[in-house]
Amino acid sequence: MLLLMSSLPTHAQSSNDIAMADAFRAEGKIYVVVAVILLIFAGLVVYMVRIDRKVKKLEKELDMEK
């Protein structure tokens, strides 16, 4: 089952995907796509850093109570 699932992504790629990427590059829209992906990634990183700080603060408070 695992081998079957690992071969699925190779079958999913076709020449239409490449043509779409070329069209995005030609029209300059690829930069918008990259910017949106980077913005989402940056948001996730900031969120995780904030959560980490809150967890560390709570851990310190728990250690002080003991």
Secondary structure, DSSP 4 states (H G I P E B T S, - for coil): -HHHHHHHHHHH--HHHHHHHHHHHHHTTHHHHHHHHHHHHHHHHHHHHHHHHHHHHHHHHHHHH-
